[in-house]
Amino acid sequence: MTGKARDDLKGRVLRLADLVDYQTGTVASRMVVNNPAGSITIFSFDQGEGVSEHTAPFDSVVTILDGEAGVWIGGTTHAMTAGQTIVVPANVPHVFSATTPFKMALVMIRG
């Protein structure tokens, strides 16, 4: 999404889960905010899809918007459902895995 398309979201009432559609057999995303201070990205995961183990240099906040997911953080797995939020600590390995098709909002603040 271009900066212009993101600007078109400003000042509007949004339902975050509606900003990205499910796509068969894949993970899709839509960046809502992206600037030097941080980003907000909405993801959709088809059932069985996920994001492999990785780390991020900053804390992030993940909110499940729809469906169910397994969220593994530093050796502990959390079964999460719509409406739940978890803080993923900086530099700690983590994984997201779709138990059912699910959508999440990822908020990362740099600094």
C-alpha positions as CSV (number, residue, x, y, z in Angstrom):
1,M,0.0,0.0,0.0
2,T,1.4,3.4,-0.9
3,G,1.6,6.3,1.5
4,K,-1.2,8.0,-0.4
5,A,-3.5,5.0,0.1
6,R,-2.6,5.0,3.8
7,D,-3.4,8.7,4.0
8,D,-6.9,7.9,2.6
9,L,-7.6,5.9,5.8
10,K,-6.9,9.0,8.1
11,G,-9.9,10.6,9.7
12,R,-12.2,7.7,8.9
13,V,-13.9,5.2,11.2
14,L,-12.3,1.8,10.5
15,R,-13.0,-1.8,11.4
16,L,-9.5,-3.1,11.4
17,A,-10.6,-6.7,10.5
18,D,-12.2,-5.4,7.3
19,L,-8.9,-3.9,6.0
20,V,-7.5,-7.2,4.8
21,D,-9.3,-10.2,3.3
22,Y,-8.6,-13.8,3.8
23,Q,-6.7,-15.4,1.0
24,T,-6.6,-19.2,0.4
25,G,-3.3,-20.8,1.4
26,T,-1.4,-17.6,2.4
27,V,-0.8,-14.7,4.8
28,A,-1.9,-11.3,3.6
29,S,-1.2,-7.9,5.1
30,R,-2.1,-4.2,4.9
31,M,0.0,-1.5,6.5
32,V,-2.2,1.2,8.1
33,V,0.5,3.4,9.6
34,N,4.2,3.4,8.8
35,N,6.6,6.2,10.0
36,P,9.9,6.5,11.9
37,A,8.1,6.2,15.2
38,G,6.4,2.9,14.4
39,S,3.9,0.9,12.4
40,I,0.4,-0.6,12.5
41,T,-0.2,-3.6,10.2
42,I,-3.2,-5.8,9.8
43,F,-2.6,-9.4,8.8
44,S,-4.9,-12.3,7.7
45,F,-3.8,-15.9,7.9
46,D,-5.5,-18.8,6.3
47,Q,-5.9,-21.9,8.5
48,G,-2.6,-23.7,8.9
49,E,-0.6,-20.7,7.8
50,G,1.9,-18.9,10.0
51,V,4.9,-16.8,10.4
52,S,8.1,-18.7,11.1
53,E,10.2,-18.1,14.2
54,H,11.8,-14.6,14.3
55,T,12.7,-11.8,16.6
56,A,12.1,-8.0,16.4
57,P,14.2,-5.3,17.8
58,F,11.3,-3.6,19.5
59,D,8.3,-4.6,21.7
60,S,5.1,-5.2,19.7
61,V,1.5,-5.4,20.6
62,V,-0.6,-8.1,18.9
63,T,-4.4,-8.1,19.0
64,I,-6.4,-11.0,17.5
65,L,-9.2,-9.4,15.5
66,D,-10.9,-12.6,14.2
67,G,-10.5,-16.4,14.6
68,E,-8.0,-18.3,16.7
69,A,-4.2,-18.5,16.7
70,G,-1.3,-20.1,18.5
71,V,1.2,-17.5,19.6
72,W,4.5,-18.9,20.7
73,I,6.8,-16.5,22.6
74,G,10.1,-17.6,24.0
75,G,9.0,-21.2,24.7
76,T,5.5,-20.6,25.8
77,T,2.5,-21.2,23.6
78,H,-0.7,-19.1,24.0
79,A,-4.0,-20.1,22.5
80,M,-5.5,-16.8,21.6
81,T,-9.0,-15.8,20.3
82,A,-10.6,-12.6,18.9
83,G,-10.4,-9.7,21.3
84,Q,-7.3,-10.9,23.1
85,T,-4.0,-8.9,23.1
86,I,-0.4,-9.9,24.0
87,V,2.8,-7.9,24.2
88,V,5.7,-9.6,22.4
89,P,9.0,-8.5,24.0
90,A,11.8,-7.2,21.9
91,N,14.5,-9.7,20.9
92,V,12.5,-12.7,22.0
93,P,11.8,-15.4,19.4
94,H,8.1,-15.8,18.5
95,V,5.8,-17.5,16.1
96,F,2.2,-17.0,14.9
97,S,0.2,-19.9,13.7
98,A,-3.4,-20.1,12.5
99,T,-5.5,-22.6,14.4
100,T,-8.5,-21.3,12.3
101,P,-8.4,-18.5,9.7
102,F,-7.5,-15.5,11.8
103,K,-6.7,-11.8,11.6
104,M,-4.5,-9.7,13.8
105,A,-3.3,-6.2,14.3
106,L,0.4,-5.7,14.9
107,V,1.5,-2.4,16.5
108,M,5.2,-1.8,16.7
109,I,6.7,1.3,18.4
110,R,10.3,1.9,17.5
111,G,12.5,3.3,20.2
